[in-house]
Amino acid sequence: MRPFRLLPLLLVAACGGAGTPVVHRLSLEGQSPAPPPEPVTSGLPKEPPPPNSAMAASPAWLRANSPVAWTCPQGWEETQSTKPQRLVEFTLEQNGPGNAPVQFLILNGADDHPAARMASITRWETFYREDQAPQSTTTEQNGVKVTKMRIHGEYEGQNAIGQGDVIKEANWTMICGYVEGPDGSILYKVQGPDAIMKTHEARIDQLLASMRPKDKK
């Protein structure tokens, strides 16, 4: 006996004397169509992510939910950072000491307790052999409190953590501190040779003077 062949989509039969083939198409009624592709989600979640999740520490989430806003000084360019805990970067000198850029960084406040904010600043200060006492000032403006610290001396380490060569240079200045708003705080930091810092200090002060609470949507 010859095997029976099943044609899944088409049945062909001869009909009438003309020998003209008749094609019968099988109905697809009742069969499930292929499921549509899964939608691709984009953007940030509307609800806060879990505190210890990757999203909670991502620059995009921290930047979008920063409690403080600012205005980029004329002549500077703001870059959205992709590095952990950083919100934005302003590159003051692309080819700085140790083959690393000199950048003004705005960082996540991490914790609204003063001791937690000072822990970061104290850690940055350990790279300096200071030749003068640190200076600190606090001003209130536009609904925020800006604390500015100046540290000076010989710097030893990488100009940017994990980037560039280890250097040891005298006459370096670090300007750093934090900005406290009604809904949280941010940290900021910039460091480099005195000559570079003096060139940009007017814009640094202009940026700090623009700090204000971020508008709630």
N, C-alpha and C positions, 0 to 999 in steps of 0.2 A: 504494500500500500504506500502511495506517495504521501510524504508528510504534508500536513496542512499549514499554510503560512498565514499569519495574521498580520494584516496591514494596519498599523495603529491609527492612521489618519484617513486613509482613502480606501474605499471599496470599489472595485472596478467590475462591471458586468456588461455582457453583450446583450443588446436589446433590439428586437425587430430584425427584419431581414436585411436592413441596410448595413448591418455590421458596425454601426456607430457606437463607440464605447460611451457608457453613461457613468459619470463620476458621482458617487454619493459621498458627501462630506459628513463626517460624524459630528453630532452636536456637542458643543462644550458646555451646554446648560447643566447646571448643578455641580460643575467642577470649580474648585477654588483657584482664582488667579494667583499668579506669583505675588508674594507679599512685597509691598513697597520697601525701598531701602530705609534703614533706620535714619531718623533725622540727625543731622550733625549739630550739636549744641555749641554755641560760641558765646563769648562774653563772660562776665563774672556772675556768680550766683547772687540772687536777690537777698538771700538770708546769710548771716555771718557763718563762715565755715567753722568746723571744730577748731578749737584753739591751737592744737598741736599738729594740725594737718599741713600739708605742703601748700595748699591754697592760702591758708592764713598767714604764711610767711612769704608769699610770693610778692615781688615788687608791684605787680599789677594791682593786686588786692590792696596792699598797703597804700599805694599811691591814690587809688580811687577812694579810699576811706580815710585819707589823712585828715586829722582834725584841724590842721592849719593850712592856710593858703598863702601864696606869695606871688610876686611879679618879677619876671626875669629882667635884670638890669639891661639897659641899652648897651649893645656891644658884646653881650654874652649870648651863648646859645645853650638852651636847656635840652638835655637828652634824657629820655625815659630809661632808667636803669633796668638791667636784667639780672643784676647780682643780688643775692640774698640781703634783706634788711635795708637795701638802698631804695629810695624813691626816685630821685633824679640826680643827675650829675651835670656840672658845668665845668668844661675843660678850659682851664686858664692858659696852660702851656702844654702842647701836645708832646713835645720832646723834653721832658723835665729830667732832673738828676736821676741817675740809676736806670736810664732807659724806660722811665715810667712817666705818665702824664701828671701834671699838677692839677688837681680837681677840687672844686667845692662840692661837697656831698651833703645831701639832705637824706637823713636816715630815719628809720622807724624809731619812735620813742621807746618801744619795747615795754616799758613799765612806767606808770605814772608816779611811782614812789621816788622821791629825790635820791635815795641811796642807790637805786637801780640806775638812774641816769648818770650819777657820778661814777659808778663802777666802770662804765665805758670810757669816760674821760680820764679816769685814773689809769686805766690800762694804756690808753694812748700816750699818756704823760711818761710812762716808764721807758719810752724810747729816747727820752731827752736827758742829757746831762745839763741841767739848768744853770745858767750863769746869772739869773736874777729871779726875784720872787714872782710867782704867777700873779697876774692881774685879773680881777673879776669885777664886772659891773652888771647890774640888773635894771632894766627900764620897763615901764609899762606903757603900752601903746595899742591903739586899735583893738582893744579888748583882749590882748595877749600880754604875757610877761616874757621878755627876752633876756636871757642870761648869756653874757659874752665873756669868754675867758681867753687870755693871751699867755702862751707859754713860749719861752725863748731859751736857746742854748745850742749845744751840739747834738745833732740828731744821728742816731745809729740804728739802721734797720732798712727795710724796704719802704720806699716812698709810698707805694700802694701794696697792700697786703696780697701776697701771692703773685705779685707782678713786678718785674724789673729786678735789678741787682741790689744787693745789700750795700749800703753806702754809709759813710761816716763823715759828716760835714758840720763845720761850725756855722754860727750865724744863721740859724733856722728859726722860723716863727710858726707856731700853730695857733690858729684862731678857731675856737670850738665853743660849744655850749648847747643850750636847748631852748625851745620856745614852748611855753605852757599856754594852752587855750582852755576854754571852758569844757571842752569834750575830750581833752587828751593833749599829748605833747609830741614834739619831734626833736631829733638831735641834728646837729650840723657840725661839719669839720672841714678845714682846709689847712694845708701846711706846705711849706716850701722855703727856699732861700729868701732872706730878707729882701733882696732886690725885687724878686717876683711878687712877694706879698705887698710891698709898698706900691708897686704898680697897680695892683688890683684892689687895694683896701677901700678906696672910695666906693667901688661897686659892691664890695662885700657889705659895707655899711648901708648902702642903698637897698640891697636885697633884704637885710635884716629889718630895715625900717618899713618894708612893705608887708611884713608878716602880719597876719590877721586870722581870725576864726574863719574856717571854711563854711560857705553857705550850705545850709541843709536843704536837700531836695525834697 
